[in-house]
Amino acid sequence: MRIHIATDHAGLEFSTRLQHHLGDQGHEVVDHGPLEYDALDDYPAFCIRAAQAVVRDQEAGVEALGVVFGGSGNGEQISANKVEGIRAALVWNMATAELAREHNDANVIAIGARQHTFEEAASFIDRFIATPFSGEERHARRIAQVRAFEEDGTLAPDPRAAR
C-alpha cells in the first residue's frame, strides 16, 4: 500500500522513524515534508499535499492512505480535512484507529507526535492500515451524506422541520 505522510517540525524525527517502520512492512512511503527542521515551519501545505495525493491515488485505483502528525495532530487533521474526498480522523488509541477505518472509512489519520511514544503511534498506524471499512449500510449512508454536503451542500432532511 502507498502511505502518504506529512508533519510539522514537532514530528520530524517521528517521520523518519515512521518511514523506516512502514517501509520495512512493505509499504511505499511518500514523504510530503518537511525535509528539514524549522521550528517556524507551516504544516498546512505539507498536510494538504499529502491529502491531495491520497485522493489522486484512490481515484486512480491505487491503494493509498495518509498519516499526518504534529505536536497534537489537531491542526494537521483540520488541514487534511480541507481536501475534498478526505476523511481525516484524529487518533489517540487503538480503538479510534480501528473505528476510523471500520465505521468512517477514514483515508487519513492524524496523530499527536508529542502525545505518544513512537511505539504507541506506530501501533495506531499499523491498526489503521490493517483495518478494513466494514461496508455496513448505516456507515456507508453516513459517509455518503458527508460526501453530498462536501460536493454540493446537500444535507439530509432535518427531522425537527416536520414537527
Secondary structure as a PSIPRED ss2 file (coil, helix, strand):
# PSIPRED VFORMAT (PSIPRED V4.0)

   1 M C   1.000  0.000  0.000
   2 R E   0.000  0.000  1.000
   3 I E   0.000  0.000  1.000
   4 H E   0.000  0.000  1.000
   5 I E   0.000  0.000  1.000
   6 A E   0.000  0.000  1.000
   7 T E   0.000  0.000  1.000
   8 D C   1.000  0.000  0.000
   9 H H   0.000  1.000  0.000
  10 A H   0.000  1.000  0.000
  11 G H   0.000  1.000  0.000
  12 L H   0.000  1.000  0.000
  13 E H   0.000  1.000  0.000
  14 F H   0.000  1.000  0.000
  15 S H   0.000  1.000  0.000
  16 T H   0.000  1.000  0.000
  17 R H   0.000  1.000  0.000
  18 L H   0.000  1.000  0.000
  19 Q H   0.000  1.000  0.000
  20 H H   0.000  1.000  0.000
  21 H H   0.000  1.000  0.000
  22 L H   0.000  1.000  0.000
  23 G H   0.000  1.000  0.000
  24 D H   0.000  1.000  0.000
  25 Q C   1.000  0.000  0.000
  26 G C   1.000  0.000  0.000
  27 H C   1.000  0.000  0.000
  28 E E   0.000  0.000  1.000
  29 V E   0.000  0.000  1.000
  30 V E   0.000  0.000  1.000
  31 D E   0.000  0.000  1.000
  32 H C   1.000  0.000  0.000
  33 G C   1.000  0.000  0.000
  34 P C   1.000  0.000  0.000
  35 L C   1.000  0.000  0.000
  36 E C   1.000  0.000  0.000
  37 Y C   1.000  0.000  0.000
  38 D C   1.000  0.000  0.000
  39 A C   1.000  0.000  0.000
  40 L C   1.000  0.000  0.000
  41 D C   1.000  0.000  0.000
  42 D C   1.000  0.000  0.000
  43 Y H   0.000  1.000  0.000
  44 P H   0.000  1.000  0.000
  45 A H   0.000  1.000  0.000
  46 F H   0.000  1.000  0.000
  47 C H   0.000  1.000  0.000
  48 I H   0.000  1.000  0.000
  49 R H   0.000  1.000  0.000
  50 A H   0.000  1.000  0.000
  51 A H   0.000  1.000  0.000
  52 Q H   0.000  1.000  0.000
  53 A H   0.000  1.000  0.000
  54 V H   0.000  1.000  0.000
  55 V H   0.000  1.000  0.000
  56 R H   0.000  1.000  0.000
  57 D H   0.000  1.000  0.000
  58 Q H   0.000  1.000  0.000
  59 E H   0.000  1.000  0.000
  60 A C   1.000  0.000  0.000
  61 G C   1.000  0.000  0.000
  62 V C   1.000  0.000  0.000
  63 E C   1.000  0.000  0.000
  64 A E   0.000  0.000  1.000
  65 L E   0.000  0.000  1.000
  66 G E   0.000  0.000  1.000
  67 V E   0.000  0.000  1.000
  68 V E   0.000  0.000  1.000
  69 F E   0.000  0.000  1.000
  70 G E   0.000  0.000  1.000
  71 G C   1.000  0.000  0.000
  72 S C   1.000  0.000  0.000
  73 G C   1.000  0.000  0.000
  74 N H   0.000  1.000  0.000
  75 G H   0.000  1.000  0.000
  76 E H   0.000  1.000  0.000
  77 Q H   0.000  1.000  0.000
  78 I H   0.000  1.000  0.000
  79 S H   0.000  1.000  0.000
  80 A H   0.000  1.000  0.000
  81 N C   1.000  0.000  0.000
  82 K C   1.000  0.000  0.000
  83 V C   1.000  0.000  0.000
  84 E C   1.000  0.000  0.000
  85 G C   1.000  0.000  0.000
  86 I C   1.000  0.000  0.000
  87 R C   1.000  0.000  0.000
  88 A E   0.000  0.000  1.000
  89 A E   0.000  0.000  1.000
  90 L E   0.000  0.000  1.000
  91 V C   1.000  0.000  0.000
  92 W C   1.000  0.000  0.000
  93 N C   1.000  0.000  0.000
  94 M H   0.000  1.000  0.000
  95 A H   0.000  1.000  0.000
  96 T H   0.000  1.000  0.000
  97 A H   0.000  1.000  0.000
  98 E H   0.000  1.000  0.000
  99 L H   0.000  1.000  0.000
 100 A H   0.000  1.000  0.000
 101 R H   0.000  1.000  0.000
 102 E H   0.000  1.000  0.000
 103 H C   1.000  0.000  0.000
 104 N C   1.000  0.000  0.000
 105 D C   1.000  0.000  0.000
 106 A C   1.000  0.000  0.000
 107 N C   1.000  0.000  0.000
 108 V E   0.000  0.000  1.000
 109 I E   0.000  0.000  1.000
 110 A E   0.000  0.000  1.000
 111 I E   0.000  0.000  1.000
 112 G E   0.000  0.000  1.000
 113 A C   1.000  0.000  0.000
 114 R C   1.000  0.000  0.000
 115 Q C   1.000  0.000  0.000
 116 H C   1.000  0.000  0.000
 117 T C   1.000  0.000  0.000
 118 F H   0.000  1.000  0.000
 119 E H   0.000  1.000  0.000
 120 E H   0.000  1.000  0.000
 121 A H   0.000  1.000  0.000
 122 A H   0.000  1.000  0.000
 123 S H   0.000  1.000  0.000
 124 F H   0.000  1.000  0.000
 125 I H   0.000  1.000  0.000
 126 D H   0.000  1.000  0.000
 127 R H   0.000  1.000  0.000
 128 F H   0.000  1.000  0.000
 129 I H   0.000  1.000  0.000
 130 A H   0.000  1.000  0.000
 131 T C   1.000  0.000  0.000
 132 P C   1.000  0.000  0.000
 133 F C   1.000  0.000  0.000
 134 S C   1.000  0.000  0.000
 135 G C   1.000  0.000  0.000
 136 E C   1.000  0.000  0.000
 137 E H   0.000  1.000  0.000
 138 R H   0.000  1.000  0.000
 139 H H   0.000  1.000  0.000
 140 A H   0.000  1.000  0.000
 141 R H   0.000  1.000  0.000
 142 R H   0.000  1.000  0.000
 143 I H   0.000  1.000  0.000
 144 A H   0.000  1.000  0.000
 145 Q H   0.000  1.000  0.000
 146 V H   0.000  1.000  0.000
 147 R H   0.000  1.000  0.000
 148 A H   0.000  1.000  0.000
 149 F H   0.000  1.000  0.000
 150 E H   0.000  1.000  0.000
 151 E H   0.000  1.000  0.000
 152 D H   0.000  1.000  0.000
 153 G C   1.000  0.000  0.000
 154 T C   1.000  0.000  0.000
 155 L C   1.000  0.000  0.000
 156 A C   1.000  0.000  0.000
 157 P C   1.000  0.000  0.000
 158 D C   1.000  0.000  0.000
 159 P H   0.000  1.000  0.000
 160 R H   0.000  1.000  0.000
 161 A H   0.000  1.000  0.000
 162 A H   0.000  1.000  0.000
 163 R C   1.000  0.000  0.000
